[in-house]
């Protein structure tokens, strides 16, 4: 009787041990499955988040490009008759004047693109590689100078001619253009300005430099330290 009880107790113990092992294995699989699902979900979220960030960046770049295109569309045009050189009786500087004769406002960027007619290219036009230098330095890509010229309004730039090399000789023909927003180059082609028999021929040498555009003559003269002199109309 005692032996039978011992065998029965041993059988129960073995059964309990097997059941405990089975439960432990099931719990381990369940934990592993939950961990796998959690890892997969986290990876999917990160991938989707990455796609959203990339998409937003592309949209922002497209928007910036559209804004730049809109600004270029409002650039002032180098129309013949809208530009004028003013040779003053005071020989310290020459004034470049732009009058917006259009029906809407426009933007002038940085400084005028000025080319002398006595340094022509091989085809007889101006040499696009030899514009006058910039008195206030090259345009900064992130913070370029810009003025808005209202319809009928005027903008000014000055060219100091205080030395013999800056003054040069009187020009019969010059070319004027508008600068691109972020580069030291013309937007399109520069237009010729012919000085007839009764025109005042500007004396501008190869070493002369031109200021940025300003909406008042006093500002343009102050930018180059030129003596304030009233220009003709």
Buried (B, 14 or more C-beta within 10 A) or exposed (E): EEEEEEEEEEEEEEEEEEEEEEEEEEEEEEEEEEEEEEEEEEEEEEEEEEEEEEEEEEEEEEEEEEEEEEEEEEBBBBEEEBBBBBBBEEEBBBBBBBBBEBEEBBBBBBBBBBBBBBEBEEEEBBBBEEBBBBBBEEBEEEEBBBBBBEEEBBBBBBBBBBEEEBBBEEBEBBBBBBBBBBBBEBBEEBBBBEBEEEEBBBBBBEBBBBBBBBBEBEBBBBBBEBEEBEBEE
